C-alpha cells in the first residue's frame, strides 16, 4: 500500500453537547468549529495526506473525535469500545470507512474498554493509557491483537483526575522523544526519552512527515521550542475543539503507508 491517509469526520450539529470531564464547560461556536475543522483537514492535505471522510454521526456530539473509535497498525484496525458508553454509537460508521480502505477488522469485546486516544504509537511500541476510558482488559486485548504483528504494548497509568486520554498528556516527536507538560505527564520515567514543554496544548503533535509537526496554534512557545530543535511546526487553530478536551491527534486517524 502506498500513500498516507487520514480518516476524518466532520463535526455534527450537536457538537456543543460533547462530553467534558476534566475542564469547565464553556460555550462552543459550532459554525466556527466547522471552519476550524476544514482548516485542519486542509492542513493535512497540503502536507501530502489523502483525507477520507467517514459518514456523519450527527446524533453523536463527540463524533468528530474519530481517533477514539479505533487503533490501526499496518493492515489491522482494532475497533474500540469506549469506556464512555454514550460514545459507542460513533464506531459503526468509522468501522465501515476503515474497512473500505482495506483494513482487516478486529473488535474490542466486553468487558474490555478502550479509546483510541489512549494509545500512543512510537515505532513498534504502543503506550496504552489505563485508568480512564481504557481498562486493563482493553489493554490485554490490544496486546493480543497487535502482539503477533511485533508490537510491544506498555500500560501507562494515567495521571489521576487530570487528563481524558494518554494522548491528552503526551505524544511523540519523529525521533521517538515523548513530549508533555509536566503537570499532565504522570511519571516521565516510563518513557526512554522525555521532553517537557511549556504549554499543555504543546504536548499534542501529529507527525506529518519529515520534520513537519501539526500542532495547535494555542501553543506558540512550544512551537518555538520545536523550531529550535530543527522541526517545522504547522499551526492550526482548533480552539473550539479544545473547549471539549480535543486536540490535533483526536480529529483524525492516520493510516500510514507501510
N, C-alpha and C positions, 0 to 999 in steps of 0.2 A: 504494500500500500504506500502511496506517496502523497505528500501534502499534509499540512496541518489543518484540522477542522475544529471550529469552536461551535458547540451546541448551545443555543441561547433560547430564551423565551421572553417575549415582550411582557411588560408589566400589565396587569389587568385592572379593571375599574375599582376593585376593592383593595388595592394596594395599601391604602392608608390604614386598613384594619389589620395589617400584618402583626405577627407576634413581636412583642418587646419583652425581654427577660431581664436584662441587667442594666438598662438605662431608662431614664424617664421618657415617657411618650411625649412627642411634640408633633404638631400638625405636619402632614405630608402633602405637598403640592403634586397631585398626580399628573397634571399636564407637564410640569417641569420635569418630573421623574421620567416621563416618556421621552422628552427631548434629551435628557442625560443618557438614557438607555441607548438611543440612536447614536449619540456621540461615542459611547463606549463600543458599540458594535462597529462603527466606522473606524475607530482606532485599531481594532483587531484586523479589519480588512486592509487598512492602509499598511499594515506590517506583515502582510503575506498570509493571513489566515482566511480560509473559506468559512463563512458562517452559515449554519443550518439552523433554521428556526423550528423549534418544537411547536406542536399545536397549542393554541392558547388554553390557559386554565383559569378562565375568568371567575370561577367560583372559589378559587384558591388565592387568598390575599398574598401569600408568600411564594406563589408560583414562579415569579421572576428569578428567585434564588435557586436556579436549576442545578447548581453543583451538588446540592444536598440530596438529590434524587438517586445518585449512583456513584460508583467508583469504577474507573475504566483504566485498564492496563493492557497494552498490546491489543489483542483481539477479543478480550473478555470484558464484559460490563457486568458488575455486580449491582443489581437494583436494590436500593436501600430500603430500610423500613424505619422511618423516623421515630425517635423517642417522643416526639410531639404527635400524638395520634391524629390530630386535626390536619396534619400536613401530608398524610399518606395518600390522599386523593391526587397529589401532584405527580405521582410516579407513573401512571399508565401512559400518558402522552409522551413523557420523556423516554420511557422504555421503547415505545413504538419508533421514536425518532432515532435512537441509537441502534436499534435492531435493523432499521432500514439502511443504516450505514455499514452493515455487515458484521457487527459485533455479535459474538456469542453471548447469550444471556444466562446469568445465574441470578437467583433472587435470595435475599436475606429472609430467613424463616423465624417465626416466633419460637422462643421468647427473645431472640436477638433483636436489638435496635441499633441503628447506625445512621448517621447523617454523613453525606459525602464531605461536608465541610470539616469533619473531624479527621480527615485522612490527608496528611501531608506526604507527598511522594518526593523522595530525593534519590534519584537513580533507582536502584532495586531495593531500597529501604522505604517502607511505609511507616510513618509515625502516626499512631492512631490515638486520638484524644478519647479518654474514657472518664465517665462520671457525670456527663450532662445528657446529651441526646443519644449517646452511644454507650452501650453497656458491655460487660465482659463477654457475654455470648456473641454480641455483634463483632467484637474483636476476634473471637475464636473463629467465627465463620469467615471473616475477612482473611484470616491466615489460611484457613482450609481451601479457599478458592484460589488465592494468589500464590501460596507457598509453592505449589507444583510448577509455577512459572519462574521460580527462582527468587521470589520476593521474600525479604525478611520483614516481619511486622513487629514493631516495637510499641507497646502500650505506654501512653503518656498520661498520667493523672492530670486532669485539668485544674487550673488554679481555682480553688473553691469560691464559687459565687461571683466570679469576675468576668468570665467570658462565655459566650454561647457555644463556640466550637474551638477546636485546636487552632484552626487557621484564622480565627478571630485574634489569636495571640501571636502566632509565629508563622512565617513562611520561609522560603529559602532562595538564596541568590544562585546564579548559574554555577558557581564553583562549589555549591553544597553548603555554604555557610548559612546557618539558621539566623534569621533576623527577628527581633521582637522588642517590644517595650518592656523595661524591667518590671513594671507594675503588673503585667499580664502574663509574662512568660513562664511563670511557675519556677521549675528547677532547671536552669540552663545547663547544668552538668549532665543532663540526659542526652545532650547533643554534642557531637565531636567538636564542632566549632560554632560559637555563638557570638553575634554582634548586636549589642544594644543600640536601639535607635531612639531619637529624641521625641518622637510623636507616636501616639498609639496607632493612628492610621498608616504610619510609615512602615508598620510591620507587615503590610499586605502588598505583595508584588505578584504579578503574573509574568512569567518568562516568555517574552515574545519571540525570542531567537537571538543568537549572538549576544551583544552587550545591551540589548534593549529590555527595559523593565516597565511594564504598565503599572501605574500606581495612582493613588488618589491625589487630586490637587490640594487636598487639605493637609498635606504633609510636606511643605516646601523645605524645611530644614533637613528632613530625611532625604529628600531628593538631592539636596546639595551634598549630603554625605555620600550617597551612591555615586554622584558625578565625580567626587573626589577619588573614588575607588576605581574609576575608569568605565563606569556604566553610563548608559544613556536613558534617563528616565523619560517616559511618555506619560504625561499627566492628563487625567480625565476628572471632571467634576462629577462626583456621584453623591453629592450631599443629601439628596432626598432619600437615597437608599441607606446612607449611614444613619439616618434617623431611625431605621428599623434594624440596626445592628448588621447591615450589609457591608460588603467590601468588594474590591475588584475581583477577587477569586470566585465569589459565590454567584456571580452573574453569568457564568459560563462553565461548560465542561470542555476542557481542552483535550482533544484526541490527537495525539502527536504521531507523526509518521514514524514507522519503525522498519 
